[in-house]
Amino acid sequence: MVVSTKAIYESGTLRLLEKLDLQEGQEVCVTIERLDEDGYPVQETLADVLGFDPDDEEKARALAESQHKAMMELLESLAGLPGSEPPHDGSVNHDKYIYRVDWR
């Protein structure tokens, strides 16, 4: 069951604005979504989503290099499977290799 309700943060405690149909002691998972002054969800910036400023060329380059290295390691490990040849279309069909679908 998923329930969405608004709450107010006061003195370190969330105060729900409506009663929930839960049993006493029921364990729940709470997801916090900040709202702006008009009650709309605060939009995350691209930097928030990526985890770094996209204008920071050094960090973007480091991320691209680490992703390239991970993909190359994946392709090398797949090439070592018995009866297999190294794939030459990894950039186009990477899902096949990640999920180990037979490429022959």
N, CA, C and O atoms as CSV, one atom per row, in Angstrom:
chain,resi,resn,atom,element,x,y,z
A,1,MET,N,N,0.836,-1.170,0.000
A,1,MET,CA,C,0.000,0.000,0.000
A,1,MET,C,C,0.888,1.242,0.000
A,1,MET,O,O,1.823,1.331,0.796
A,2,VAL,N,N,0.612,2.186,-0.870
A,2,VAL,CA,C,1.343,3.440,-0.928
A,2,VAL,C,C,0.384,4.564,-0.571
A,2,VAL,O,O,-0.702,4.673,-1.140
A,3,VAL,N,N,0.795,5.397,0.376
A,3,VAL,CA,C,-0.015,6.532,0.813
A,3,VAL,C,C,0.849,7.775,0.737
A,3,VAL,O,O,1.990,7.769,1.200
A,4,SER,N,N,0.322,8.829,0.165
A,4,SER,CA,C,1.019,10.115,0.149
A,4,SER,C,C,0.228,11.095,0.985
A,4,SER,O,O,-0.989,11.208,0.837
A,5,THR,N,N,0.914,11.803,1.862
A,5,THR,CA,C,0.279,12.821,2.684
A,5,THR,C,C,1.291,13.916,2.953
A,5,THR,O,O,2.496,13.687,2.844
A,6,LYS,N,N,0.837,15.061,3.291
A,6,LYS,CA,C,1.735,16.168,3.619
A,6,LYS,C,C,1.999,16.175,5.110
A,6,LYS,O,O,1.189,15.701,5.907
A,7,ALA,N,N,3.146,16.722,5.469
A,7,ALA,CA,C,3.532,16.850,6.867
A,7,ALA,C,C,4.283,18.164,7.024
A,7,ALA,O,O,4.736,18.760,6.047
A,8,ILE,N,N,4.404,18.598,8.259
A,8,ILE,CA,C,5.157,19.814,8.578
A,8,ILE,C,C,6.279,19.413,9.519
A,8,ILE,O,O,6.062,18.666,10.474
A,9,TYR,N,N,7.476,19.911,9.249
A,9,TYR,CA,C,8.637,19.629,10.084
A,9,TYR,C,C,8.713,20.701,11.165
A,9,TYR,O,O,8.899,21.880,10.863
A,10,GLU,N,N,8.572,20.295,12.418
A,10,GLU,CA,C,8.590,21.228,13.539
A,10,GLU,C,C,9.478,20.687,14.646
A,10,GLU,O,O,9.257,19.579,15.134
A,11,SER,N,N,10.463,21.445,15.039
A,11,SER,CA,C,11.332,21.090,16.177
A,11,SER,C,C,11.886,19.673,16.060
A,11,SER,O,O,11.928,18.941,17.048
A,12,GLY,N,N,12.310,19.287,14.867
A,12,GLY,CA,C,12.930,17.992,14.671
A,12,GLY,C,C,11.966,16.833,14.495
A,12,GLY,O,O,12.391,15.677,14.477
A,13,THR,N,N,10.674,17.118,14.364
A,13,THR,CA,C,9.666,16.067,14.235
A,13,THR,C,C,8.748,16.370,13.058
A,13,THR,O,O,8.390,17.523,12.818
A,14,LEU,N,N,8.373,15.327,12.329
A,14,LEU,CA,C,7.387,15.484,11.267
A,14,LEU,C,C,5.996,15.324,11.862
A,14,LEU,O,O,5.713,14.322,12.519
A,15,ARG,N,N,5.123,16.307,11.637
A,15,ARG,CA,C,3.738,16.244,12.090
A,15,ARG,C,C,2.862,16.056,10.862
A,15,ARG,O,O,2.768,16.944,10.015
A,16,LEU,N,N,2.216,14.890,10.770
A,16,LEU,CA,C,1.354,14.596,9.623
A,16,LEU,C,C,0.121,15.487,9.661
A,16,LEU,O,O,-0.397,15.807,10.731
A,17,LEU,N,N,-0.348,15.888,8.469
A,17,LEU,CA,C,-1.501,16.764,8.382
A,17,LEU,C,C,-2.819,16.001,8.270
A,17,LEU,O,O,-3.889,16.609,8.248
A,18,GLU,N,N,-2.746,14.680,8.198
A,18,GLU,CA,C,-3.967,13.872,8.203
A,18,GLU,C,C,-3.684,12.530,8.868
A,18,GLU,O,O,-2.540,12.079,8.932
A,19,LYS,N,N,-4.739,11.909,9.357
A,19,LYS,CA,C,-4.617,10.614,10.037
A,19,LYS,C,C,-4.393,9.518,8.995
A,19,LYS,O,O,-4.988,9.536,7.918
A,20,LEU,N,N,-3.524,8.563,9.338
A,20,LEU,CA,C,-3.249,7.439,8.453
A,20,LEU,C,C,-3.899,6.175,9.001
A,20,LEU,O,O,-3.988,5.992,10.215
A,21,ASP,N,N,-4.345,5.320,8.119
A,21,ASP,CA,C,-4.966,4.058,8.506
A,21,ASP,C,C,-3.870,3.007,8.686
A,21,ASP,O,O,-3.656,2.161,7.817
A,22,LEU,N,N,-3.177,3.073,9.834
A,22,LEU,CA,C,-2.089,2.154,10.146
A,22,LEU,C,C,-2.325,1.545,11.524
A,22,LEU,O,O,-2.938,2.159,12.397
A,23,GLN,N,N,-1.828,0.334,11.696
A,23,GLN,CA,C,-1.908,-0.302,13.004
A,23,GLN,C,C,-0.825,0.279,13.899
A,23,GLN,O,O,0.234,0.686,13.420
A,24,GLU,N,N,-1.089,0.315,15.183
A,24,GLU,CA,C,-0.104,0.781,16.148
A,24,GLU,C,C,1.157,-0.078,16.040
A,24,GLU,O,O,1.069,-1.306,16.051
A,25,GLY,N,N,2.303,0.543,15.938
A,25,GLY,CA,C,3.567,-0.176,15.834
A,25,GLY,C,C,3.913,-0.625,14.424
A,25,GLY,O,O,4.943,-1.267,14.216
A,26,GLN,N,N,3.068,-0.298,13.451
A,26,GLN,CA,C,3.308,-0.693,12.054
A,26,GLN,C,C,4.574,-0.019,11.539
A,26,GLN,O,O,4.740,1.192,11.683
A,27,GLU,N,N,5.454,-0.796,10.947
A,27,GLU,CA,C,6.676,-0.255,10.363
A,27,GLU,C,C,6.362,0.253,8.959
A,27,GLU,O,O,5.659,-0.411,8.197
A,28,VAL,N,N,6.883,1.433,8.618
A,28,VAL,CA,C,6.652,2.034,7.301
A,28,VAL,C,C,7.967,2.558,6.750
A,28,VAL,O,O,8.940,2.729,7.485
A,29,CYS,N,N,7.982,2.806,5.469
A,29,CYS,CA,C,9.124,3.432,4.798
A,29,CYS,C,C,8.711,4.862,4.456
A,29,CYS,O,O,7.651,5.078,3.868
A,30,VAL,N,N,9.534,5.828,4.818
A,30,VAL,CA,C,9.204,7.236,4.607
A,30,VAL,C,C,10.120,7.814,3.536
A,30,VAL,O,O,11.341,7.675,3.617
A,31,THR,N,N,9.536,8.460,2.537
A,31,THR,CA,C,10.287,9.170,1.511
A,31,THR,C,C,9.963,10.653,1.648
A,31,THR,O,O,8.794,11.034,1.692
A,32,ILE,N,N,10.983,11.476,1.715
A,32,ILE,CA,C,10.775,12.907,1.909
A,32,ILE,C,C,10.913,13.626,0.576
A,32,ILE,O,O,11.908,13.452,-0.128
A,33,GLU,N,N,9.928,14.424,0.232
A,33,GLU,CA,C,9.974,15.258,-0.963
A,33,GLU,C,C,9.728,16.688,-0.511
A,33,GLU,O,O,8.643,17.023,-0.034
A,34,ARG,N,N,10.745,17.527,-0.664
A,34,ARG,CA,C,10.594,18.916,-0.238
A,34,ARG,C,C,9.624,19.654,-1.154
A,34,ARG,O,O,9.594,19.430,-2.364
A,35,LEU,N,N,8.835,20.534,-0.555
A,35,LEU,CA,C,7.884,21.342,-1.312
A,35,LEU,C,C,8.322,22.804,-1.253
A,35,LEU,O,O,8.899,23.256,-0.264
A,36,ASP,N,N,8.036,23.532,-2.330
A,36,ASP,CA,C,8.350,24.963,-2.316
A,36,ASP,C,C,7.255,25.725,-1.576
A,36,ASP,O,O,6.329,25.113,-1.042
A,37,GLU,N,N,7.349,27.042,-1.538
A,37,GLU,CA,C,6.397,27.853,-0.774
A,37,GLU,C,C,4.964,27.751,-1.299
A,37,GLU,O,O,4.021,28.086,-0.582
A,38,ASP,N,N,4.789,27.287,-2.551
A,38,ASP,CA,C,3.454,27.117,-3.119
A,38,ASP,C,C,2.927,25.684,-2.973
A,38,ASP,O,O,1.827,25.377,-3.431
A,39,GLY,N,N,3.715,24.811,-2.334
A,39,GLY,CA,C,3.272,23.442,-2.117
A,39,GLY,C,C,3.619,22.485,-3.243
A,39,GLY,O,O,3.130,21.355,-3.268
A,40,TYR,N,N,4.461,22.922,-4.180
A,40,TYR,CA,C,4.869,22.059,-5.287
A,40,TYR,C,C,6.226,21.424,-4.979
A,40,TYR,O,O,7.049,22.025,-4.289
A,41,PRO,N,N,6.462,20.203,-5.494
A,41,PRO,CA,C,7.766,19.558,-5.251
A,41,PRO,C,C,8.918,20.417,-5.774
A,41,PRO,O,O,8.840,20.992,-6.859
A,42,VAL,N,N,9.980,20.489,-4.985
A,42,VAL,CA,C,11.180,21.224,-5.387
A,42,VAL,C,C,11.865,20.444,-6.487
A,42,VAL,O,O,12.167,19.264,-6.314
A,43,GLN,N,N,12.113,21.082,-7.613
A,43,GLN,CA,C,12.770,20.421,-8.734
A,43,GLN,C,C,14.269,20.324,-8.480
A,43,GLN,O,O,14.915,21.299,-8.094
A,44,GLU,N,N,14.800,19.144,-8.701
A,44,GLU,CA,C,16.236,18.957,-8.540
A,44,GLU,C,C,16.955,19.518,-9.755
A,44,GLU,O,O,16.432,19.498,-10.869
A,45,THR,N,N,18.153,20.015,-9.526
A,45,THR,CA,C,18.967,20.492,-10.636
A,45,THR,C,C,19.688,19.305,-11.259
A,45,THR,O,O,19.738,18.225,-10.670
A,46,LEU,N,N,20.238,19.500,-12.433
A,46,LEU,CA,C,21.008,18.442,-13.083
A,46,LEU,C,C,22.184,18.038,-12.203
A,46,LEU,O,O,22.538,16.860,-12.143
A,47,ALA,N,N,22.787,18.998,-11.525
A,47,ALA,CA,C,23.899,18.692,-10.623
A,47,ALA,C,C,23.436,17.789,-9.481
A,47,ALA,O,O,24.179,16.903,-9.059
A,48,ASP,N,N,22.205,18.002,-8.969
A,48,ASP,CA,C,21.676,17.146,-7.903
A,48,ASP,C,C,21.507,15.716,-8.397
A,48,ASP,O,O,21.836,14.766,-7.687
A,49,VAL,N,N,20.997,15.563,-9.606
A,49,VAL,CA,C,20.737,14.243,-10.165
A,49,VAL,C,C,22.047,13.513,-10.468
A,49,VAL,O,O,22.191,12.332,-10.153
A,50,LEU,N,N,22.997,14.216,-11.078
A,50,LEU,CA,C,24.260,13.596,-11.463
A,50,LEU,C,C,25.199,13.373,-10.283
A,50,LEU,O,O,26.026,12.461,-10.306
A,51,GLY,N,N,25.072,14.192,-9.270
A,51,GLY,CA,C,25.976,14.104,-8.136
A,51,GLY,C,C,27.224,14.961,-8.306
A,51,GLY,O,O,28.122,14.919,-7.464
A,52,PHE,N,N,27.292,15.732,-9.377
A,52,PHE,CA,C,28.392,16.674,-9.587
A,52,PHE,C,C,27.907,17.745,-10.560
A,52,PHE,O,O,26.918,17.558,-11.268
A,53,ASP,N,N,28.612,18.857,-10.582
A,53,ASP,CA,C,28.255,19.951,-11.471
A,53,ASP,C,C,28.629,19.574,-12.900
A,53,ASP,O,O,29.807,19.338,-13.172
A,54,PRO,N,N,27.662,19.508,-13.833
A,54,PRO,CA,C,27.977,19.101,-15.202
A,54,PRO,C,C,28.929,20.067,-15.910
A,54,PRO,O,O,29.533,19.718,-16.925
A,55,ASP,N,N,29.058,21.270,-15.376
A,55,ASP,CA,C,30.014,22.217,-15.952
A,55,ASP,C,C,31.434,21.970,-15.457
A,55,ASP,O,O,32.378,22.595,-15.940
A,56,ASP,N,N,31.591,21.056,-14.489
A,56,ASP,CA,C,32.910,20.700,-13.973
A,56,ASP,C,C,33.508,19.649,-14.905
A,56,ASP,O,O,33.277,18.452,-14.732
A,57,GLU,N,N,34.259,20.094,-15.871
A,57,GLU,CA,C,34.783,19.208,-16.913
A,57,GLU,C,C,35.665,18.104,-16.342
A,57,GLU,O,O,35.648,16.978,-16.841
A,58,GLU,N,N,36.430,18.412,-15.310
A,58,GLU,CA,C,37.332,17.419,-14.730
A,58,GLU,C,C,36.549,16.237,-14.133
A,58,GLU,O,O,36.911,15.081,-14.346
A,59,LYS,N,N,35.488,16.531,-13.393
A,59,LYS,CA,C,34.691,15.456,-12.803
A,59,LYS,C,C,33.925,14.687,-13.877
A,59,LYS,O,O,33.795,13.466,-13.789
A,60,ALA,N,N,33.421,15.385,-14.879
A,60,ALA,CA,C,32.695,14.709,-15.960
A,60,ALA,C,C,33.635,13.771,-16.713
A,60,ALA,O,O,33.256,12.651,-17.056
A,61,ARG,N,N,34.844,14.222,-16.965
A,61,ARG,CA,C,35.825,13.385,-17.663
A,61,ARG,C,C,36.193,12.158,-16.822
A,61,ARG,O,O,36.325,11.055,-17.352
A,62,ALA,N,N,36.359,12.358,-15.499
A,62,ALA,CA,C,36.697,11.239,-14.610
A,62,ALA,C,C,35.561,10.215,-14.591
A,62,ALA,O,O,35.815,9.010,-14.596
A,63,LEU,N,N,34.320,10.682,-14.569
A,63,LEU,CA,C,33.181,9.774,-14.588
A,63,LEU,C,C,33.133,8.995,-15.900
A,63,LEU,O,O,32.913,7.784,-15.896
A,64,ALA,N,N,33.338,9.684,-17.017
A,64,ALA,CA,C,33.325,9.017,-18.327
A,64,ALA,C,C,34.429,7.967,-18.400
A,64,ALA,O,O,34.214,6.876,-18.929
A,65,GLU,N,N,35.586,8.284,-17.883
A,65,GLU,CA,C,36.699,7.327,-17.905
A,65,GLU,C,C,36.393,6.110,-17.034
A,65,GLU,O,O,36.714,4.984,-17.416
A,66,SER,N,N,35.777,6.318,-15.869
A,66,SER,CA,C,35.466,5.174,-15.003
A,66,SER,C,C,34.383,4.296,-15.639
A,66,SER,O,O,34.426,3.073,-15.506
A,67,GLN,N,N,33.419,4.904,-16.324
A,67,GLN,CA,C,32.389,4.121,-17.008
A,67,GLN,C,C,32.990,3.348,-18.180
A,67,GLN,O,O,32.620,2.199,-18.422
A,68,HIS,N,N,33.907,3.969,-18.900
A,68,HIS,CA,C,34.576,3.291,-20.017
A,68,HIS,C,C,35.376,2.100,-19.504
A,68,HIS,O,O,35.348,1.021,-20.096
A,69,LYS,N,N,36.087,2.303,-18.402
A,69,LYS,CA,C,36.890,1.224,-17.823
A,69,LYS,C,C,35.977,0.060,-17.396
A,69,LYS,O,O,36.297,-1.103,-17.642
A,70,ALA,N,N,34.842,0.378,-16.757
A,70,ALA,CA,C,33.917,-0.669,-16.319
A,70,ALA,C,C,33.360,-1.449,-17.510
A,70,ALA,O,O,33.245,-2.673,-17.445
A,71,MET,N,N,33.016,-0.760,-18.585
A,71,MET,CA,C,32.488,-1.430,-19.773
A,71,MET,C,C,33.561,-2.323,-20.403
A,71,MET,O,O,33.264,-3.437,-20.835
A,72,MET,N,N,34.795,-1.844,-20.458
A,72,MET,CA,C,35.870,-2.646,-21.030
A,72,MET,C,C,36.126,-3.896,-20.186
A,72,MET,O,O,36.366,-4.975,-20.728
A,73,GLU,N,N,36.076,-3.749,-18.856
A,73,GLU,CA,C,36.247,-4.915,-17.977
A,73,GLU,C,C,35.115,-5.926,-18.189
A,73,GLU,O,O,35.348,-7.135,-18.193
A,74,LEU,N,N,33.897,-5.424,-18.362
A,74,LEU,CA,C,32.767,-6.301,-18.620
A,74,LEU,C,C,32.970,-7.060,-19.925
A,74,LEU,O,O,32.789,-8.277,-19.969
A,75,LEU,N,N,33.339,-6.361,-20.974
A,75,LEU,CA,C,33.534,-7.014,-22.266
A,75,LEU,C,C,34.675,-8.014,-22.219
A,75,LEU,O,O,34.589,-9.078,-22.832
A,76,GLU,N,N,35.745,-7.689,-21.499
A,76,GLU,CA,C,36.868,-8.620,-21.370
A,76,GLU,C,C,36.440,-9.876,-20.613
A,76,GLU,O,O,36.849,-10.984,-20.962
A,77,SER,N,N,35.616,-9.703,-19.576
A,77,SER,CA,C,35.176,-10.882,-18.819
A,77,SER,C,C,34.248,-11.754,-19.665
A,77,SER,O,O,34.290,-12.979,-19.556
A,78,LEU,N,N,33.421,-11.149,-20.494
A,78,LEU,CA,C,32.532,-11.919,-21.358
A,78,LEU,C,C,33.317,-12.650,-22.440
A,78,LEU,O,O,32.944,-13.747,-22.854
A,79,ALA,N,N,34.399,-12.038,-22.893
A,79,ALA,CA,C,35.209,-12.661,-23.936
A,79,ALA,C,C,35.862,-13.932,-23.425
A,79,ALA,O,O,36.238,-14.793,-24.220
A,80,GLY,N,N,36.006,-14.065,-22.110
A,80,GLY,CA,C,36.638,-15.246,-21.539
A,80,GLY,C,C,35.688,-16.409,-21.321
A,80,GLY,O,O,36.108,-17.458,-20.835
A,81,LEU,N,N,34.418,-16.250,-21.667
A,81,LEU,CA,C,33.471,-17.350,-21.495
A,81,LEU,C,C,33.800,-18.474,-22.474
A,81,LEU,O,O,34.209,-18.202,-23.603
A,82,PRO,N,N,33.630,-19.727,-22.063
A,82,PRO,CA,C,33.933,-20.843,-22.961
A,82,PRO,C,C,33.134,-20.747,-24.266
A,82,PRO,O,O,31.928,-20.501,-24.258
A,83,GLY,N,N,33.837,-20.949,-25.383
A,83,GLY,CA,C,33.187,-20.939,-26.694
A,83,GLY,C,C,32.763,-19.575,-27.173
A,83,GLY,O,O,31.932,-19.465,-28.075
A,84,SER,N,N,33.322,-18.526,-26.585
A,84,SER,CA,C,32.890,-17.188,-26.975
A,84,SER,C,C,34.011,-16.424,-27.651
A,84,SER,O,O,35.190,-16.736,-27.482
A,85,GLU,N,N,33.633,-15.444,-28.399
A,85,GLU,CA,C,34.568,-14.505,-29.003
A,85,GLU,C,C,34.253,-13.135,-28.441
A,85,GLU,O,O,33.123,-12.880,-28.024
A,86,PRO,N,N,35.242,-12.247,-28.425
A,86,PRO,CA,C,34.969,-10.910,-27.905
A,86,PRO,C,C,33.916,-10.215,-28.772
A,86,PRO,O,O,34.012,-10.248,-29.998
A,87,PRO,N,N,32.927,-9.595,-28.158
A,87,PRO,CA,C,31.928,-8.876,-28.939
A,87,PRO,C,C,32.528,-7.612,-29.545
A,87,PRO,O,O,33.352,-6.943,-28.921
A,88,HIS,N,N,32.113,-7.298,-30.747
A,88,HIS,CA,C,32.634,-6.109,-31.422
A,88,HIS,C,C,31.581,-5.021,-31.526
A,88,HIS,O,O,31.826,-3.976,-32.128
A,89,ASP,N,N,30.412,-5.256,-30.945
A,89,ASP,CA,C,29.343,-4.267,-31.012
A,89,ASP,C,C,28.845,-3.911,-29.609
A,89,ASP,O,O,27.647,-3.712,-29.408
A,90,GLY,N,N,29.757,-3.832,-28.646
A,90,GLY,CA,C,29.393,-3.591,-27.253
A,90,GLY,C,C,28.665,-2.288,-27.020
A,90,GLY,O,O,27.796,-2.217,-26.152
A,91,SER,N,N,29.000,-1.249,-27.778
A,91,SER,CA,C,28.329,0.029,-27.557
A,91,SER,C,C,26.893,0.000,-28.044
A,91,SER,O,O,26.051,0.727,-27.515
A,92,VAL,N,N,26.595,-0.813,-29.030
A,92,VAL,CA,C,25.246,-0.877,-29.579
A,92,VAL,C,C,24.387,-1.886,-28.834
A,92,VAL,O,O,23.203,-1.646,-28.597
A,93,ASN,N,N,24.984,-3.018,-28.464
A,93,ASN,CA,C,24.220,-4.116,-27.863
A,93,ASN,C,C,24.670,-4.430,-26.442
A,93,ASN,O,O,24.701,-5.595,-26.046
A,94,HIS,N,N,25.023,-3.391,-25.662
A,94,HIS,CA,C,25.568,-3.646,-24.333
A,94,HIS,C,C,24.596,-4.369,-23.411
A,94,HIS,O,O,25.033,-5.114,-22.534
A,95,ASP,N,N,23.282,-4.172,-23.581
A,95,ASP,CA,C,22.325,-4.865,-22.715
A,95,ASP,C,C,22.414,-6.379,-22.880
A,95,ASP,O,O,22.283,-7.126,-21.910
A,96,LYS,N,N,22.639,-6.826,-24.118
A,96,LYS,CA,C,22.774,-8.266,-24.352
A,96,LYS,C,C,23.923,-8.831,-23.528
A,96,LYS,O,O,23.821,-9.926,-22.974
A,97,TYR,N,N,25.017,-8.080,-23.451
A,97,TYR,CA,C,26.201,-8.582,-22.766
A,97,TYR,C,C,26.065,-8.444,-21.260
A,97,TYR,O,O,26.514,-9.316,-20.516
A,98,ILE,N,N,25.452,-7.362,-20.803
A,98,ILE,CA,C,25.276,-7.166,-19.367
A,98,ILE,C,C,24.380,-8.253,-18.801
A,98,ILE,O,O,24.647,-8.784,-17.723
A,99,TYR,N,N,23.312,-8.589,-19.527
A,99,TYR,CA,C,22.368,-9.590,-19.047
A,99,TYR,C,C,22.676,-10.981,-19.589
A,99,TYR,O,O,21.875,-11.904,-19.441
A,100,ARG,N,N,23.820,-11.122,-20.206
A,100,ARG,CA,C,24.360,-12.407,-20.672
A,100,ARG,C,C,23.419,-13.152,-21.616
A,100,ARG,O,O,23.223,-14.360,-21.488
A,101,VAL,N,N,22.856,-12.432,-22.540
A,101,VAL,CA,C,22.036,-13.056,-23.587
A,101,VAL,C,C,23.001,-13.562,-24.655
A,101,VAL,O,O,23.937,-12.852,-25.022
A,102,ASP,N,N,22.796,-14.743,-25.145
A,102,ASP,CA,C,23.676,-15.332,-26.139
A,102,ASP,C,C,23.716,-14.455,-27.383
A,102,ASP,O,O,22.674,-14.138,-27.956
A,103,TRP,N,N,24.925,-14.058,-27.804
A,103,TRP,CA,C,25.059,-13.155,-28.960
A,103,TRP,C,C,25.386,-13.902,-30.245
A,103,TRP,O,O,25.564,-13.281,-31.292
A,104,ARG,N,N,25.468,-15.233,-30.176
A,104,ARG,CA,C,25.795,-15.985,-31.383
A,104,ARG,C,C,24.606,-16.169,-32.248
A,104,ARG,O,O,24.704,-16.784,-33.310
